[in-house]
Amino acid sequence: MTTPFPFTAVVGQDDLRLALLLNAVSPSVGGVLVRGEKGTAKSTAVRALTSLLPEVAVVPGCRFSCDPLSPDQACPDGPHEGGGGGASRPARMVELPVGASEDRLVGALDIERALAEGVKAFEPGLLAAAHRGILYVDEVNLLHDHLVDLLLDAAAMGASYVEREGVSVRHAARFLLVGTMNPEEGELRPQLLDRFGLTVEVAASREPDERVEVVRRRLAYDDDPAAFAARWADEEAAVRQRIVAARELLPSVRLGDGALRQIAATCAAFEVDGMRADIVMARTATALAAWAGRTDVLAEDVRQAALLALPHRRRRNPFDAPGLDEDKLDETLEEFSDSSGDDDPDPDGDGGGPGGPGGGGQPEPDEGPAGDGAGARPEEGEGAPAPGGGGEQSPVRAAEPFRTKVLSVPGIGEGAAGRRSRARTEHGRTTGAHRPRGTLTKLHLAATVQAAAPHQRARGRSGRGLVVRRDDLRQAAREGREGNLVLFVVDASGSMAARQRMSAVKGAVLSLLLDAYQRRDKVGLVTFRGSAADVALPPTSSVDAAAARLESLPTGGRTPLAAGLLKAHDVLRVERLRDPARRALVVVVTDGRATGGPEPVALASRAARLFAAEGVASVVVDCESGPVRLGLAGRLAGELGGSAVTLDELRADSIAGLVKDEQRRAA
């Protein structure tokens, strides 16, 4: 077994270290979400925490880690006698793989034995193994929705329930949830995001000396892990002892009315939803005081708690960057610092000074796009492009996003779980039954009984029980929803910039991106202008990355529609090799003009027919405006084998869109 990397040897990352240690002191804080770019030792720091946690007393032989002083009365391995002697073992860190099955997470129930013998033969899953320890999810933002739902249920109730055709098993599942993620690969569902008590942002240091030290320590560990761990053993022991001392001190820490008012005022000032933020801040501030060896919560503890507990709760949509305005935070704390006389506020009046690692109070950059480069007003420079394909315009801001109508792929797929198009999935409504291919996961009880019933006399049935054999078992066929690849093909030519249309176009695409985020789609972005097309964003789960590319998109030049379609066709061809089960929806945003290259109209028609020949689902968002309309986008939609909608019809509450949908259904 490889020697774990020492926690005290991790260079930098003060906020991450502090957040993990606070959860070690007080698990009720609620876990940590670690956001950061790849290669920043997120997983290394999390895995190293395990060696610092005190040992856990368990009932001998219990697979569910029951506490001998207070055993779970409903434990499947019980009943256990309370107050008895126990055995000690190291605290566990259980890792949940992104591709795990439901049975692997919650456990597997032997349905065949349950039906034939009436025995609850249960094999515990990862939730049972993580009880009273750490459940770690690397790349938590890529976790499938059905696993997220199970995690949410267990985190909310402190227990896991396995229900299969009327047979149920319940066991305790209280764990410290720690997740790491790279925001470039997509964001978390809001429900799961709120379940993490604290969040920290991790980035690689730009200081050469610190980077040198990181490389030096990593190479030393690779050369001799045991010797490297021994070098840091004394510091590890000191931190472990400090955690034990802080746990013992924690019940004595006093959270006065003054600190509570500061917590409530801060949460109200930053308009966080619900009351969970207030509770997490209170627990975090108390843990900070215990970690510092104090019995009173000070303003500096409240400030540091806000920096750790609030950033991820301020997001209103996936395009909002997490973070806090520290100047506003200091003003709020200062305003309520004298609201009660029973606390000892920060004597310096500066919000607590450093407040622990990472709390130095450095001002954040101004909110909004960096350098305001994406904020040029659409009124400026909207003239017609130069005939030669030049005339590049400055990027314009997107109009306010809106709720869009549902665009889906026809037919039934078998792709990754999502919320857009119909698909055969493991979860959803039951539509039929079939013999299981491999392990039985969802039993169709009626079909199983129907298959076993004709053979009962031949099998010598004599009692009330049904004689069931493996050949009788039937898997339930279920239909749910899948996520698709939504590939945007956006016309950025000069004709789109005319009459200030590009702001409305960007607003429409931004609205579709929000819809793709909510429906768990992958997205890609192809743009065309001048004489060529570019892949502005290869297919990814990060819709905020697509929004950032869209915001900085310039316009101008001719309209090489054929180049844009051919580039999109190329992207789909490569993506089919990577993920053949994920179906694509191509959304072409254009006014339908084709002016770039030789024979632009004929070439665009031939390119469009490639999509129709391959059965690729497509929608053309018609951006043509003005009193005289040529209907080119509608003609393009016909050649693609798809449909066309105007910007107005794209809105979910559009009267024109509702009328058109009704006419289509009537036809």
C-alpha positions in Angstrom: 0.0 0.0 0.0 1.4 3.4 -1.0 2.2 5.8 1.9 -0.3 8.7 1.9 1.1 12.1 1.2 1.4 14.1 4.5 -1.2 16.8 4.9 1.3 19.1 6.5 3.5 18.8 3.4 1.0 20.3 1.0 2.4 23.7 -0.1 0.1 26.8 -0.1 -3.6 26.3 -0.4 -4.3 27.9 3.0 -8.0 28.3 2.5 -8.3 24.6 1.5 -6.3 23.4 4.4 -8.3 25.5 6.9 -11.7 24.4 5.4 -10.7 20.7 5.7 -9.4 21.2 9.3 -12.6 23.0 10.4 -14.6 20.0 9.2 -12.3 17.7 11.1 -12.9 19.7 14.2 -16.7 20.0 13.6 -18.2 17.6 11.0 -21.5 19.4 11.4 -20.1 22.2 9.3 -21.2 20.1 6.3 -18.2 19.3 4.1 -16.1 21.1 1.6 -16.4 21.7 -2.2 -13.0 22.4 -3.8 -13.1 24.2 -7.1 -10.0 24.7 -9.1 -8.1 24.1 -12.3 -6.5 20.8 -13.1 -3.1 19.9 -11.5 -3.6 22.0 -8.3 -3.3 19.1 -5.8 -7.0 19.2 -4.8 -7.2 15.4 -4.5 -3.9 15.2 -2.8 -4.9 17.5 0.0 -8.3 15.8 0.5 -6.8 12.3 0.7 -4.1 13.4 3.1 -6.7 14.6 5.6 -7.6 11.0 6.6 -4.4 10.5 8.5 -5.2 13.4 10.8 -8.7 12.2 11.8 -9.0 10.5 15.3 -9.8 6.8 15.4 -13.4 5.7 15.4 -14.9 3.3 18.0 -17.2 0.7 16.3 -19.2 -2.4 17.3 -17.1 -5.4 16.4 -18.4 -7.2 13.3 -20.9 -4.5 12.4 -20.6 -3.7 8.7 -22.3 -0.3 9.2 -19.8 1.1 11.8 -22.3 1.5 14.6 -21.1 3.5 17.7 -20.9 1.0 20.6 -22.1 3.8 23.0 -25.1 4.7 20.8 -25.8 1.9 18.3 -28.3 2.3 15.5 -31.5 0.4 16.7 -32.5 -0.2 13.0 -29.0 -1.5 11.9 -29.3 -4.4 9.5 -26.6 -6.2 11.5 -28.3 -5.4 14.8 -29.7 -5.3 17.3 -26.6 -4.2 19.2 -26.4 -3.8 23.0 -25.7 -0.2 24.0 -22.8 0.7 26.2 -20.8 -2.4 25.4 -17.2 -2.5 24.6 -16.0 -1.7 21.1 -13.1 -1.8 18.8 -11.2 1.1 17.3 -10.2 1.6 13.7 -8.8 4.5 11.7 -11.3 6.9 10.1 -12.2 6.0 6.6 -12.2 8.0 3.4 -14.5 6.3 0.9 -14.2 7.4 -2.7 -17.2 7.5 -5.0 -16.3 7.0 -8.6 -18.2 9.2 -11.1 -19.3 6.2 -13.1 -20.5 4.1 -10.1 -23.8 2.3 -10.3 -26.7 2.9 -8.0 -26.1 -0.6 -6.4 -22.5 0.3 -5.7 -23.5 3.5 -3.9 -26.5 2.4 -1.8 -25.9 -1.4 -1.7 -27.4 -4.4 -3.4 -30.4 -6.4 -2.3 -30.7 -10.0 -3.6 -34.2 -9.9 -5.1 -34.2 -13.6 -6.0 -33.6 -14.7 -2.4 -36.0 -12.0 -1.1 -38.8 -13.4 -3.3 -38.1 -17.1 -3.0 -36.9 -17.4 0.6 -38.1 -14.1 2.3 -34.5 -13.3 3.3 -33.1 -9.8 3.2 -29.7 -10.6 1.8 -28.1 -7.2 1.7 -24.6 -6.2 0.5 -23.7 -2.7 1.9 -22.6 0.0 -0.5 -20.3 3.0 -0.3 -22.7 5.0 1.8 -22.5 2.4 4.5 -18.7 2.3 4.3 -18.5 6.1 4.6 -20.7 6.3 7.8 -18.8 8.3 10.4 -16.1 9.0 7.9 -15.5 10.9 4.7 -17.2 10.4 1.4 -15.0 11.9 -1.3 -16.2 12.5 -4.9 -13.6 13.6 -7.4 -15.1 15.5 -10.3 -18.3 15.8 -8.4 -19.8 18.0 -11.1 -19.7 15.0 -13.5 -21.7 12.8 -11.2 -24.9 11.3 -12.8 -28.2 12.9 -11.7 -29.6 9.7 -10.1 -26.5 9.4 -7.9 -26.8 13.0 -6.9 -30.4 12.4 -5.9 -29.3 9.5 -3.6 -26.5 11.6 -2.1 -29.0 14.4 -1.4 -31.4 12.1 0.3 -28.7 10.5 2.5 -27.2 13.9 3.4 -30.6 15.3 4.4 -31.8 12.3 6.4 -28.6 10.8 7.7 -29.7 7.4 6.5 -29.8 5.4 3.3 -32.9 3.5 2.2 -32.8 0.7 -0.3 -36.3 -0.1 -1.7 -36.9 -2.9 -4.1 -40.4 -4.2 -5.0 -41.7 -3.8 -1.4 -38.5 -5.0 0.3 -36.6 -2.3 2.1 -33.4 -2.0 4.1 -32.4 1.1 6.1 -29.1 2.0 7.7 -27.4 5.1 9.1 -25.3 7.1 6.7 -23.8 10.2 8.3 -20.6 11.3 6.6 -18.5 14.3 5.8 -19.0 15.1 2.1 -16.0 16.4 0.2 -16.0 17.1 -3.5 -13.5 18.4 -6.0 -14.2 19.8 -9.4 -12.8 21.7 -12.3 -15.3 24.5 -13.2 -14.3 24.2 -16.9 -16.1 20.9 -17.1 -19.5 22.2 -15.9 -21.2 23.3 -12.8 -23.1 21.5 -10.0 -26.8 21.3 -9.6 -27.9 24.0 -7.2 -29.4 21.5 -4.7 -26.1 19.6 -4.3 -24.1 22.8 -4.3 -26.0 24.1 -1.3 -25.3 20.8 0.6 -21.6 21.6 0.8 -21.0 23.6 3.9 -17.9 25.4 2.7 -16.3 26.1 -0.7 -12.8 27.1 -1.6 -11.2 28.2 -4.9 -7.7 26.6 -5.6 -5.3 27.9 -8.2 -1.6 27.2 -8.9 0.8 29.7 -7.3 2.4 32.2 -9.6 5.3 32.6 -7.2 8.4 30.8 -8.6 9.8 30.0 -5.2 6.6 28.3 -4.1 6.3 26.4 -7.4 9.9 25.2 -6.9 9.1 23.9 -3.4 6.0 22.0 -4.7 8.1 20.2 -7.3 10.9 19.5 -4.8 8.5 17.9 -2.3 6.7 15.9 -4.9 10.0 14.5 -6.3 11.2 13.7 -2.7 7.9 11.8 -2.1 8.2 9.8 -5.3 11.8 8.8 -4.5 11.0 7.5 -1.0 7.4 7.8 0.3 8.1 6.3 3.7 11.1 8.6 4.4 9.2 11.6 3.2 6.2 10.8 5.5 8.6 10.2 8.5 10.1 13.7 7.9 6.7 15.2 8.5 5.5 12.8 11.2 6.0 15.2 14.1 4.1 18.0 12.4 1.3 15.6 11.5 1.1 14.5 15.1 1.0 18.1 16.3 -1.9 18.9 14.0 -3.7 15.7 15.0 -3.4 16.7 18.6 -4.6 20.2 17.9 -7.7 18.7 16.2 -8.5 16.5 19.3 -8.0 19.5 21.6 -10.3 21.7 19.4 -13.0 19.0 19.4 -12.9 18.9 23.2 -13.1 22.7 23.4 -15.9 23.0 20.9 -18.8 22.4 23.3 -17.5 25.3 25.5 -17.3 27.9 22.7 -19.8 30.7 23.2 -21.6 32.2 20.2 -23.0 35.4 21.5 -25.9 37.5 20.3 -23.5 40.0 18.7 -21.8 37.4 16.6 -25.2 35.9 15.6 -26.4 39.4 14.5 -23.3 39.8 12.4 -24.0 36.4 10.8 -27.6 37.1 10.1 -26.8 40.6 8.8 -24.1 39.3 6.5 -26.4 36.6 5.0 -29.1 39.1 4.5 -26.8 41.7 2.9 -25.6 39.1 0.3 -29.1 37.9 -0.3 -28.4 34.2 0.1 -31.4 31.8 -0.2 -32.8 30.1 2.8 -31.4 29.7 6.3 -28.7 27.0 5.7 -26.1 29.7 5.2 -26.7 31.3 8.6 -26.5 27.9 10.3 -23.3 26.9 8.4 -21.7 30.3 9.2 -22.5 29.9 12.9 -21.0 26.4 13.0 -17.9 27.5 11.1 -17.3 30.5 13.3 -17.6 28.3 16.3 -15.1 25.8 14.9 -12.7 28.6 14.0 -12.8 29.8 17.6 -12.1 26.2 18.9 -9.3 25.8 16.4 -7.7 29.0 17.7 -8.1 27.8 21.3 -10.7 30.4 22.2 -14.1 30.0 23.9 -15.6 33.2 22.4 -16.4 33.8 18.8 -15.0 37.1 17.5 -15.7 39.3 14.5 -12.6 37.8 12.7 -14.2 34.3 13.0 -17.5 35.6 11.5 -15.6 37.2 8.6 -13.6 34.1 7.8 -16.7 32.0 8.1 -18.4 34.2 5.5 -15.5 33.9 3.1 -15.8 30.1 3.2 -19.6 29.6 3.5 -21.2 32.2 1.3 -19.5 32.4 -2.2 -21.2 29.4 -3.7 -24.6 30.4 -2.2 -24.6 33.7 -4.1 -24.8 32.2 -7.6 -28.2 32.9 -9.3 -27.3 31.2 -12.6 -24.4 29.2 -13.9 -22.8 32.3 -15.5 -22.3 34.1 -12.2 -18.8 33.8 -10.8 -18.7 32.7 -7.2 -17.1 35.1 -4.8 -17.8 37.9 -2.2 -17.3 41.6 -2.3 -15.0 41.9 0.7 -15.4 45.6 1.0 -19.2 45.1 1.4 -18.5 42.3 3.9 -16.3 44.5 6.0 -18.9 47.3 5.9 -21.7 44.9 7.1 -19.6 43.6 9.9 -18.5 47.1 11.0 -22.2 48.3 11.0 -23.3 45.5 13.3 -20.1 45.2 15.4 -21.6 47.4 18.2 -25.2 46.0 18.0 -24.7 44.0 21.2 -22.4 44.5 24.2 -22.0 40.9 25.2 -19.3 40.1 22.6 -15.8 41.4 22.3 -15.7 42.8 18.8 -12.4 43.1 16.9 -10.6 45.9 18.7 -8.9 47.1 15.6 -12.2 47.6 13.8 -10.9 46.2 10.6 -13.1 43.1 10.3 -10.6 40.8 12.1 -7.3 41.3 10.3 -5.9 38.1 8.7 -8.6 35.9 10.3 -6.6 32.7 9.7 -5.1 31.5 6.4 -6.5 33.0 3.3 -8.4 35.8 5.1 -6.0 38.6 4.4 -8.8 40.8 3.1 -7.2 41.5 -0.3 -9.7 43.5 -2.4 -11.3 41.7 -5.3 -11.2 43.1 -8.8 -14.3 45.1 -9.9 -17.2 42.9 -10.8 -18.1 42.5 -14.4 -16.1 41.2 -17.4 -12.4 41.8 -17.1 -11.3 45.0 -18.6 -14.9 45.6 -19.8 -13.7 44.4 -23.2 -16.9 42.5 -23.7 -18.9 45.6 -22.8 -18.7 47.8 -25.9 -22.1 49.3 -26.6 -23.9 47.9 -29.6 -24.6 51.5 -30.9 -20.9 51.9 -31.6 -19.4 50.7 -34.9 -22.4 48.8 -36.3 -21.9 49.9 -39.9 -21.9 47.6 -42.9 -18.8 45.3 -43.3 -16.2 45.9 -46.0 -16.8 44.0 -49.2 -13.5 42.1 -48.8 -14.7 40.4 -45.7 -13.1 42.8 -43.2 -14.9 45.4 -41.1 -14.6 43.6 -37.8 -16.9 45.1 -35.1 -16.3 45.2 -31.4 -18.2 42.6 -29.3 -21.6 43.7 -28.1 -23.3 42.7 -24.8 -26.0 40.0 -24.9 -29.6 41.0 -24.2 -31.3 39.8 -21.1 -31.8 36.0 -21.3 -35.3 34.5 -21.2 -37.0 31.2 -20.8 -37.0 29.3 -24.0 -39.4 26.7 -25.5 -38.1 23.1 -25.3 -36.1 21.9 -28.3 -35.6 18.2 -28.4 -34.3 15.4 -30.6 -37.0 13.1 -32.0 -37.1 9.4 -31.4 -35.8 7.5 -28.4 -32.1 7.4 -27.5 -29.9 5.7 -25.0 -27.5 8.5 -24.0 -26.5 9.9 -20.6 -29.2 10.8 -18.2 -30.5 14.3 -18.6 -33.7 16.3 -19.1 -34.1 17.0 -22.8 -35.1 14.1 -25.1 -36.8 10.7 -24.6 -34.5 7.8 -23.9 -34.3 4.3 -22.5 -32.8 4.8 -19.1 -32.3 3.0 -15.7 -34.7 5.5 -14.1 -38.1 6.7 -15.3 -41.5 5.3 -16.0 -41.8 1.6 -16.7 -42.8 0.8 -20.2 -42.3 -3.0 -20.4 -40.0 -5.9 -19.4 -37.3 -8.1 -20.8 -34.8 -10.7 -19.7 -31.9 -9.0 -17.8 -28.6 -8.5 -19.7 -26.1 -9.1 -17.0 -27.0 -8.1 -13.4 -30.6 -7.5 -12.6 -31.1 -3.9 -11.4 -34.8 -3.1 -11.7 -37.1 -6.0 -11.2 -40.4 -6.1 -13.1 -42.5 -8.0 -10.4 -45.6 -8.7 -12.5 -43.6 -10.0 -15.4 -41.4 -12.1 -13.2 -44.5 -13.7 -11.5 -46.1 -14.2 -14.9 -43.0 -16.0 -16.1 -42.7 -18.3 -13.0 -46.4 -19.1 -12.5 -46.8 -21.8 -15.3 -44.0 -23.9 -13.8 -45.0 -24.1 -10.2 -46.4 -27.7 -10.3 -43.4 -29.0 -12.3 -41.1 -27.4 -9.7 -42.9 -29.2 -6.9 -44.4 -26.2 -5.2 -46.1 -27.3 -1.9 -46.2 -24.2 0.3 -47.4 -20.7 -0.1 -44.1 -19.3 -1.4 -43.5 -18.9 -5.2 -40.8 -21.0 -6.6 -38.7 -18.5 -8.6 -35.6 -19.4 -10.7 -33.2 -17.0 -12.3 -34.6 -17.6 -15.7 -37.9 -16.2 -14.5 -36.5 -12.8 -13.5 -37.5 -9.9 -15.7 -35.8 -6.5 -16.0 -38.1 -3.5 -16.1 -37.7 -1.5 -19.3 -37.9 2.2 -18.4 -38.2 5.4 -20.3 -36.8 8.7 -19.1 -34.9 11.7 -20.4 -31.4 12.0 -21.8 -28.9 14.9 -22.2 -27.9 15.8 -25.7 -25.0 17.5 -27.4 -26.4 20.9 -28.3 -24.1 22.4 -31.0 -24.6 26.1 -31.7 -23.7 27.3 -35.2 -23.7 31.1 -34.9 -23.6 33.6 -37.8 -21.3 36.4 -36.7 -21.1 38.1 -40.1 -21.8 41.8 -40.8 -25.4 41.2 -41.9 -26.1 40.0 -38.3 -24.6 43.1 -36.9 -26.8 45.3 -39.0 -29.6 47.1 -37.2 -28.1 46.2 -33.9 -29.4 42.6 -34.1 -26.4 40.9 -32.5 -27.3 41.9 -28.9 -30.7 40.1 -29.4 -29.0 37.1 -31.0 -26.5 36.7 -28.2 -29.4 37.0 -25.7 -31.2 34.2 -27.5 -28.2 31.9 -27.5 -27.5 32.7 -23.9 -31.1 31.7 -23.1 -30.6 28.4 -24.9 -27.3 27.9 -23.0 -29.2 28.3 -19.7 -31.7 25.8 -20.9 -28.9 23.4 -21.8 -27.4 23.8 -18.3 -30.8 22.9 -16.7 -31.2 19.9 -19.0 -27.7 18.5 -18.3 -26.5 18.8 -21.9 -23.1 19.1 -23.4 -22.7 22.2 -25.6 -20.4 23.3 -28.4 -20.0 26.6 -30.3 -19.1 27.1 -34.0 -19.0 30.6 -35.4 -18.6 31.7 -39.0 -17.8 35.1 -40.4 -15.5 36.7 -43.1 -14.2 33.8 -45.1 -14.0 30.9 -42.6 -15.6 29.1 -39.6 -14.0 28.5 -36.2 -14.7 26.1 -33.4 -15.1 28.7 -30.6 -15.7 26.0 -28.1 -15.3 22.2 -28.5 -18.2 20.1 -27.0 -18.0 20.4 -23.2 -20.3 20.3 -20.1 -19.3 23.8 -19.2 -22.0 26.1 -20.4 -20.4 29.1 -18.6 -17.3 28.6 -20.9 -19.7 28.8 -23.9 -21.3 31.9 -22.5 -17.8 33.6 -22.0 -16.9 32.8 -25.6 -20.2 34.1 -26.8 -19.8 37.3 -24.9 -16.4 38.1 -26.5 -17.6 37.2 -30.0 -16.9 39.9 -32.6 -18.9 40.5 -35.8 -18.3 41.6 -39.3 -17.4 40.4 -42.8 -19.2 38.2 -45.2 -21.4 35.2 -44.5 -19.6 31.8 -45.2 -22.7 29.7 -44.2 -21.3 26.6 -46.0 -18.1 26.8 -44.0 -20.0 27.0 -40.8 -22.2 24.0 -41.6 -19.2 21.9 -42.8 -17.2 22.8 -39.6 -20.2 21.8 -37.5 -20.5 18.5 -39.4 -16.8 17.8 -38.7 -17.3 18.5 -35.0 -20.2 16.0 -34.9 -18.2 13.3 -36.7 -15.4 13.5 -34.1 -17.8 13.6 -31.2 -19.7 10.5 -32.4 -16.4 8.6 -32.1 -15.9 9.8 -28.5 -19.5 9.4 -27.3 -21.6 7.4 -29.8 -24.6 7.1 -27.5 -25.1 10.9 -27.1 -27.4 12.3 -29.8 -26.9 15.8 -31.2 -29.1 18.8 -31.7 -27.7 21.4 -34.1 -29.0 24.9 -33.5 -28.1 27.2 -36.4 -28.5 30.9 -35.5 -28.6 32.9 -38.8 -30.6 35.1 -41.1 -30.0 32.5 -43.8 -27.8 34.6 -46.1 -24.8 33.0 -47.8 -22.3 35.4 -49.3 -18.8 34.0 -48.6 -16.8 31.9 -51.1 -17.6 30.6 -54.6 -21.2 29.7 -55.3 -22.1 30.3 -51.7 -25.8 29.5 -51.9 -25.3 26.2 -53.8 -22.5 25.1 -51.5 -24.5 25.9 -48.4 -27.4 23.8 -49.7 -25.1 20.8 -50.3 -23.6 21.2 -46.8 -27.1 21.3 -45.3 -28.2 18.1 -47.0 -25.4 16.3 -45.3 -27.2 16.7 -41.9 -30.5 15.7 -43.5 -29.0 12.5 -45.0 -27.5 11.5 -41.6 -30.7 12.2 -39.7 -29.2 14.9 -37.4 -31.8 16.8 -35.5 -31.6 20.6 -36.3 -33.3 23.9 -35.6 -32.7 27.1 -37.4 -33.3 30.3 -35.3 -34.3 32.8 -37.9 -32.7 36.2 -37.1 -34.0 38.1 -40.1 -35.8 41.3 -39.2 -37.3 44.3 -41.0 -40.4 44.9 -43.1 -39.0 42.9 -46.1 -38.0 39.3 -45.3 -36.6 36.8 -47.7 -37.4 33.6 -45.8 -33.9 32.2 -46.4 -33.7 30.7 -42.9 -36.9 28.7 -43.4 -35.5 27.4 -46.7 -32.2 26.4 -44.9 -34.3 24.5 -42.2 -36.0 22.5 -45.0 -32.7 21.5 -46.5 -31.4 20.5 -43.0 -34.5 18.4 -42.5 -35.3 20.4 -39.4 -37.6 23.3 -38.3 -37.3 27.0 -38.1 -38.3 29.4 -35.3 -38.0 33.2 -35.1 -36.4 34.9 -32.1 -39.8 35.8 -30.9 -41.2 32.2 -31.3 -38.2 30.9 -29.3 -39.6 32.4 -26.1 -41.6 29.9 -24.0 -44.3 32.4 -23.4 -44.5 33.8 -26.9 -48.0 33.9 -28.3 -46.7 33.6 -31.9 -44.8 30.4 -30.8 -47.8 28.9 -29.2 -50.0 29.6 -32.2 -47.3 28.0 -34.5 -47.1 24.9 -32.2 -50.9 24.5 -32.3 -50.9 24.8 -36.1 -48.1 22.2 -36.4 -50.1 19.8 -34.2 -53.2 20.3 -36.2 -51.4 19.6 -39.4 
